Amino acid sequence: MSTHNAKIPGTLGETGDLLTLPGMNEERVRILATKLHVKSRADLKRALAAGQVVGLSGFTRELRSKWQAALAGRPAAS
């Protein structure tokens, strides 16, 4: 396995900490990195605030709410 993959935009090396968010998986991380250039929690927070995430296929309002809650450090509403 090559260690230089972490430097390629959209690879999990740069965005791996996003996987700790509820409902996040590798495919969603790749989509966010490719479509919205999200590489960090701060990038995701900005994309969520701008309303960019919900328009992506498979990214629901419920998922957005969970991520917003997690990024704000509060429990998500069930």
C-alpha positions as a printed Julia matrix, in Angstrom:
78×3 Matrix{Float64}:
   0.0    0.0    0.0
   1.36   3.36  -1.0
   1.64   6.15   1.54
   1.4    8.87  -1.12
  -2.37   8.28  -1.49
  -3.0   10.59   1.46
  -1.9   13.49  -0.74
  -4.36  12.79  -3.54
  -7.53  14.91  -3.14
 -10.54  12.82  -2.24
  -8.65   9.96  -0.64
  -9.42   8.84   2.88
  -5.94   9.81   4.07
  -6.96  13.47   4.13
 -10.56  13.01   5.18
 -10.49  10.0    7.51
 -11.64  11.89  10.6
 -14.98  12.53   8.86
 -15.68   8.8    9.21
 -16.31   9.32  12.93
 -19.47  11.3   12.18
 -22.81   9.48  12.49
 -23.99   7.96   9.22
 -20.72   8.73   7.45
 -19.04   6.07   5.34
 -16.17   5.91   2.86
 -18.41   6.49  -0.18
 -19.95   9.62   1.34
 -16.49  10.92   2.23
 -15.37  10.41  -1.38
 -18.47  12.16  -2.75
 -18.03  15.12  -0.4
 -14.34  15.42  -1.29
 -14.95  15.14  -5.03
 -18.09  17.26  -5.42
 -17.65  19.86  -2.67
 -13.91  19.7   -1.9
 -14.68  18.78   1.72
 -11.5   17.51   3.35
 -12.07  18.33   7.01
 -14.76  18.86   9.61
 -14.43  22.62   9.1
 -15.0   22.18   5.35
 -18.07  20.04   6.03
 -19.43  22.58   8.5
 -19.13  25.33   5.86
 -20.75  23.16   3.17
 -23.63  22.33   5.5
 -24.14  25.98   6.41
 -24.2   26.89   2.71
 -26.84  24.22   2.0
 -24.62  22.39  -0.48
 -24.83  18.89   1.03
 -28.57  18.17   0.84
 -28.62  18.55  -2.92
 -26.29  15.59  -3.35
 -27.87  12.23  -4.12
 -28.2   10.14  -0.96
 -27.56  13.03   1.43
 -30.8   13.67   3.31
 -31.91  16.47   5.59
 -31.86  13.96   8.48
 -28.24  13.13   7.76
 -27.39  16.83   7.54
 -29.01  17.4   10.95
 -26.99  14.56  12.5
 -23.76  15.98  11.13
 -24.6   19.52  12.23
 -25.3   18.27  15.75
 -22.1   16.23  15.86
 -20.0   19.12  14.56
 -21.56  21.42  17.16
 -20.82  18.89  19.91
 -24.41  18.19  20.83
 -26.42  14.98  20.61
 -28.51  14.49  17.48
 -32.28  14.51  17.89
 -33.76  11.05  17.43
